[in-house]
């Protein structure tokens, strides 16, 4: 039997995989890997959650998904073939709190010690920062403009000034003892710089994790390519939400939307000459000073799941059902973005993760670098579709043909807007690198080496 086990490995890491979209991404990765990858490959799927209990529960449910997938697969009726299918999926779990730099650092250390090459890292985990619903706004906007109101809603009430746990005090194994209410004040004590909770959970924690695991992402695979970095963004990544004078959106009620705008900008300007002074620092590895490598840095992509029902927006059970029903109505009314089901919402991220690099390169060469979303027809048949980004269009090309599903009020891309977006990318990358270096000076073990 040992001689029949797969010969090559494909390693994927998914953050925030215990529920909602993250769990759906993990399930879809398993299903599509078994359906599309050759029998000589095995999938090592590493999922992160915030606690041991959630990790154990997630792995148990994923094992059940593997069982169901194997039973449903065509032509795999014998016991021997089922055993071989199971052998192709290896599940691992890790604890990660993205609002704790120490926790990020500890995970990066464990991953480096495991010596897994990471073929794809899907940056899904995050928080919304919402606290409730403006019901007057909800009733009015949905009743007068149903599809637009359920695609780009204005009824969500968000918190303001939420700070991440102190990074240099009150820490035990990467976990903090202070409450969110105790972290509202702008002065965190001990001269510590404030870190926005939503910004750190959605952007900065992931940014650090990718930087610290860069040697694993940059290692050449069997076909000579490096890994893929896949950001999970949102259709609500509004341009208006990002204020460079309040980069972490601490003084804003749109911290979530601002963080997703930052991820869009990071991914879309990653390969541009204008951002390379900072991107090259971000993609640097521990052994850059030793023997030079010929492997290229990993590719970076940004996707979004459309509009699907998950627990990121806090609603009681019955109201959550009502929200999901409203999403289905929007789909029936012709909205292309209402995937409704997280499993459908996982389509774009999984496609990017498993597609041959040559196919993705050809798509970008043909249509430009863009944001890959998930669209459906009225019957829920999903497809991957480019999504318009304010100031960038669908592929960063002036004069692109218009497509269905545009946000109302977005203007056609001009050369001036495109140049402004590139300049914005320079500023965002510079600020992210400045933040990383500043925190590494304050937390020396977080800089390269990790083994202080």
Secondary structure, DSSP 8 states (H G I E B T S, - for coil): -GGGS-SEEEEEEESS-SSHHHHHHHHHHHHHHHHHS-TTEEEEEEEEESSHHHHHHHHHHHHHHHHHHHHHSTT--SHHHHHHHHHTEEEEEEE--TT-HHHHHHHHHHHHHHT---SEEEE------EEEE-HHHHHHHHHHSHHHHHHS---EEE--S-B---SSSSEETTEE---TGGG-SS--STT----BHHHIIIIIHHHHHHHHTHHHHHS--TTS---EEEEE--TT--GGG--GGGTT-TT-S-HHHHHHHHHHHHHHTTT-GGGHHHHHHHT--TTTTSS---S---EEEEEE--SB--TTS---HHHHHHHHHHHHHHHHTT-SS--BSHHHHTHHHHHHHHS-HHHHHHHHHHH-S-EEEEEE-TT--EEEEEE-BTTTBTTS-TT----SS--TT-----HHHHHHHHHHHHHHHHHHHHHHHHHHHHSGGGSTT---
